[in-house]
Amino acid sequence: MKKILSFLIGLSVIAACAMPVQAGEFKVYSANGYKQMAKLRGPSHISINGEAVMLLVDFSGSMGRWITEAKETLEYILPRIPYKSAVALRVFGERAEAGSDRAAACTSSRLVTSLRKGNQSQISEGLSGANLGGLTPLVYGLQKTVEEDLKNVRAFDKNTTRKKKKIILVTDGGETCGGDPCAYIREVMQKRKDIKIDVIQLGNSDKLACLADATGGTFHKIDGSRQKFENAFEAAFNVPVGTVSESRNEEKVSSKESNLRVRTYNEKIVKPRRTKKCLNNQPLASNYKFVNYGDN
């Protein structure tokens, strides 16, 4: 009986080890202590009752200014997108490790945060924490987004009608690792019709308009204008045009009113000028009085 029991326990342990691991993080011990490993794969299929948006951002060396602009712009936009919308962030072209060769730089792409609702802080932190690199492996970034991040994602509207999943590509240049973005996306669209790409192109090039044309997305050409950049993000995330500038103005007005309230309601003791005394040696006024800032 004991042998049978031991055998059954052994089978249970083996079965538990063979079960698929849920998404999460794990640690392994090495000679240098515990090492944090990468996140494991999440569920094989994800259904989203709303918009599924992948933000794909170029982190090549010339993108510094625009990364900061994107972060500030998204801080106003993301809180105003529909509650059911799920957004993810992937970056490409980050700086490779010291001593890495061109091949490593051309396979530099990282999923910062997977599709989730209400993950504005993770996206903001991801944009702040990524490192600018040099090359632009655009096709590689698109491949990872299309063939991995969005492969098993299904998006529906309130009528359970299947919706296209959106990629918002933010870049200031074209491919520098030998790929052909236009040819790649045409090949993809021959096999599947479930994605569309909105391109926010910084500069005056139209080379990447093919990505929007082939997928039914929108091409935004930004010629250095901050206003056009903000409007492009507003259109891509389906929030009213002017959301960013209005939100920024509301912040300024709120801050101004807050300062005014402090000046109006705080009282201050003010020492008056020297006063003459009466014959009985009593002052004509008290030595101190309360004066409201609003009265000055």
Secondary structure, DSSP 4 states (H G I P E B T S, - for coil): -HHHHHHHHHHHHHHHHHSPPPS---EEEETTEEEEPPPPP--S-EEEES-EEEEEEE-SGGGHHHHHHHHHHHHHHGGGS-TT-EEEEEEESBPPPTT--HHHHTT-EEEEEEEESS-HHHHHHHHHHS-B-S---HHHHHHHIIIIITTTEEEE-TT--EE-EEEEEEESS---SS--HHHHHHHHHHH---EEEEEEEESS--TTHHHHHHHT--EEEESS-HHHHHHHHHHHTT--TTHHHHHHHHHHHHHHHHHHHHHHH-EEEEPPPP--B-TTS-BSS-S-EEEEGGG-
